[in-house]
Amino acid sequence: MGLETEYGVLAPSMPGANATMLSAQVINSYAATIREARGRIAGTHWDYTDETPLNDARGFTQPRATADPSQLTDVEPELDAEQVALAGGDVTIGSTLYESGENDHEVLMNMVLGNGARLYVDHAHPEYSSPETTNPFDAVLYDQAGDHVALAAVRRIESLAGVPDVHLYKNNTDNKSVSYGAHENYLMPRSVPFDSIAAGLIPFFVTRQVICASGRVGRGMLGSHPGFQVSQRADFFEAQIGLETTIRRPIINTRDEPHAHWEKYRRLHVIIGDANLGQVSTLLRTGTTALVLSMIEAGTAPAIELRDPVAALQAISHDPTLKTTVELMDGRRLTALEIQWIYAEAAAEHSGATDAADEATVEIQRRWEETLQLLETDILAAASTVDWVAKYKLMTAYAQRHSVDFTDPRIALMDLQWADIRPEKGLYHRLAARGLMETLYSPEQIARAATNPPTDTRAYFRGRVLSQYPEHVVAASWDSVSFTVPGARKLERIATLEPLRGTKALVGDLLDAQLSIHEFIATLRS
């Protein structure tokens, strides 16, 4: 599994600045930070060879001519001539300085990092896509590493004289009709029918928000209707199932792009989650989903069907008291908590029956049930672990203290300030610093994860070779790494289609041997 975060980007002193340019500045600033620390090449190009974003899990491929431009993720993002002017070693766009890549005339739009992650410009946002991990706890750690990377880029921009500051926000909407994603990816057996996946997940995703969403001031795509709601993303979904990610957003995304052996694997691309700053909320988001997917694979998922899932998603989000009921196809009306309990109890039974109760699973199950119990008895008691509750509690206290309601612009400003990734500014980080938000990892562990890959997936191979042979790695993707070897007539492209190969156990000794690039490639090929 792995997570993707599109950060909100803003230059306060340049309100009209192009967001794509600002995003490129973030990428290039982090590249400069790495070069400064290592004195070597900061990153490499992304290999789009095997990208198939228009393949649909329902058995067809959308014609390219009818696709929204946001769906075409298989091409390199570019700054057009009006956006960028190349000038010597650095790039100046308007009054903004970009530090160049290794090529003096190159503005980096993509990087592959030493921890196996990808950092790139995704349309109008800087995006961090974490390396592949095998469990929810590592997924949390490497998602937090992305925030560390983003903060490092922001700090470098702050250090450049005469360059306007750029702020990054881990949220999901600008309250001006635009929403940006916090996506999840789960590798599954292709043998599991897609219809079963959708049926098992829709009621779960509609109600999952109560245990792991991030909260939002305002309702509707424009946020113009007053009030506080549970989810940042709920109001931006319009369909149950579909291929799109930025228009007609579906609860279940059908993109069939496994980044692995197609015949063996399916990558479930989840677009409905909120971006979490809280580590426990991220753990609940990924951990409970992994448990539900295990049930779907085994055929033990609860048989629940909502009459109108999109309407239910938004109704639940609009009621932070969690008392709203939604209608099932069998006529019952249940709250989101009641539906989550059905899933949680089924997961406990499934784990017991299949002897799948490893330590991590037991911990996820315990936290899931404890969170539901807290939300049932005293919602605000869950403030140390559930992001939306922490935000709601903080804003409610402020409103009461100043005798205002949630229409006050200061409350809306708090919503934005909550998501600021700078520890001295972000309200989440200030709560965490006071011990009011439970954390799972120390800053030191997160910093190590920003530069070191997971050891038990192919991300280990990707990250290590990029760090060890930076001048020879010319392109990489989730399922390949391409090397240039002096004297060779063509590139050496090493396929990494099996996510559980390329681990430390399999290639660690080879990488530790410090071979020349010729010896290394020859050994891989032997």
Beta strands, then each sheet from edge to edge (+ up, - down):
strand 1: 2-6
strand 2: 8-10
strand 3: 45-46
strand 4: 55-56
strand 5: 60-61
strand 6: 85-87
strand 7: 90-93
strand 8: 96-99
strand 9: 110-112
strand 10: 118-122
strand 11: 125-129
strand 12: 167-169
strand 13: 182-189
strand 14: 216-219
strand 15: 225-229
strand 16: 237-242
strand 17: 249-253
strand 18: 265-270
strand 19: 325-327
strand 20: 333-335
strand 21: 473-477
strand 22: 480-483
strand 23: 492-495
sheet 1: 9+ 10- 11+ 1- 13+ 18-
sheet 2: 2+ 12-
sheet 3: 3+ 21+ 22- 23+
sheet 4: 4+ 5-
sheet 5: 6+ 7- 8+
sheet 6: 14+ 15-
sheet 7: 16+ 17+
sheet 8: 19+ 20-
end
